[in-house]
Amino acid sequence: MPSKDYKTLQLKSSELQLTAGTVLVLDETAMKAGNLIDQGVKNLQAIHELIKSQSLQYDFQFYPLQFHTNIPVVTFSEGKSLLPVN
């Protein structure tokens, strides 16, 4: 999740950075049964929010802040998706 570094007063990006209009393709067919660890749950929640409201939450340590995005998402799944897609 993107966050703010209060020592440098700059935003720290997350691992995946996409420009507006980039289509994000997710392949759920490669997922295997199992449990998600804490970071995996947070990532899944962030993708869920991206799909549902086209926003990404930044962690400013003392408060969260939503940023609007323009990232269409295409998901491939063999069964019921974990994400809010139709």
Contacts in CASP RR format, 6 or more apart in sequence:
PFRMAT RR
TARGET T0000
AUTHOR 0000-0000-0000
METHOD contacts of the structure
MODEL  1
MPSKDYKTLQLKSSELQLTAGTVLVLDETAMKAGNLIDQGVKNLQAIHEL
IKSQSLQYDFQFYPLQFHTNIPVVTFSEGKSLLPVN
1 14 0 8 1.000
1 42 0 8 1.000
1 46 0 8 1.000
1 57 0 8 1.000
1 58 0 8 1.000
1 59 0 8 1.000
2 11 0 8 1.000
2 12 0 8 1.000
2 13 0 8 1.000
2 14 0 8 1.000
2 56 0 8 1.000
2 58 0 8 1.000
2 59 0 8 1.000
3 11 0 8 1.000
3 12 0 8 1.000
3 58 0 8 1.000
3 59 0 8 1.000
3 60 0 8 1.000
3 61 0 8 1.000
4 10 0 8 1.000
4 11 0 8 1.000
4 12 0 8 1.000
4 58 0 8 1.000
4 59 0 8 1.000
4 60 0 8 1.000
4 61 0 8 1.000
5 11 0 8 1.000
5 12 0 8 1.000
6 61 0 8 1.000
11 58 0 8 1.000
18 24 0 8 1.000
18 71 0 8 1.000
20 69 0 8 1.000
20 70 0 8 1.000
20 71 0 8 1.000
21 70 0 8 1.000
21 71 0 8 1.000
21 72 0 8 1.000
22 71 0 8 1.000
23 71 0 8 1.000
23 72 0 8 1.000
23 73 0 8 1.000
23 74 0 8 1.000
24 50 0 8 1.000
24 71 0 8 1.000
24 72 0 8 1.000
24 73 0 8 1.000
24 74 0 8 1.000
25 73 0 8 1.000
25 74 0 8 1.000
25 75 0 8 1.000
25 76 0 8 1.000
26 47 0 8 1.000
26 73 0 8 1.000
26 74 0 8 1.000
26 75 0 8 1.000
26 76 0 8 1.000
26 83 0 8 1.000
27 75 0 8 1.000
27 76 0 8 1.000
28 75 0 8 1.000
28 76 0 8 1.000
28 77 0 8 1.000
28 78 0 8 1.000
28 79 0 8 1.000
28 81 0 8 1.000
28 82 0 8 1.000
28 83 0 8 1.000
29 76 0 8 1.000
29 77 0 8 1.000
29 78 0 8 1.000
31 82 0 8 1.000
36 44 0 8 1.000
44 82 0 8 1.000
44 83 0 8 1.000
46 56 0 8 1.000
46 57 0 8 1.000
47 73 0 8 1.000
47 83 0 8 1.000
48 83 0 8 1.000
48 84 0 8 1.000
49 55 0 8 1.000
49 56 0 8 1.000
49 57 0 8 1.000
50 56 0 8 1.000
50 69 0 8 1.000
50 71 0 8 1.000
50 73 0 8 1.000
51 73 0 8 1.000
51 83 0 8 1.000
51 84 0 8 1.000
51 85 0 8 1.000
52 84 0 8 1.000
54 68 0 8 1.000
54 69 0 8 1.000
54 70 0 8 1.000
54 71 0 8 1.000
55 66 0 8 1.000
55 67 0 8 1.000
55 68 0 8 1.000
55 69 0 8 1.000
56 66 0 8 1.000
56 67 0 8 1.000
56 69 0 8 1.000
57 64 0 8 1.000
57 65 0 8 1.000
57 66 0 8 1.000
57 67 0 8 1.000
58 64 0 8 1.000
58 65 0 8 1.000
58 66 0 8 1.000
58 67 0 8 1.000
73 83 0 8 1.000
73 85 0 8 1.000
75 81 0 8 1.000
75 83 0 8 1.000
75 85 0 8 1.000
77 85 0 8 1.000
END
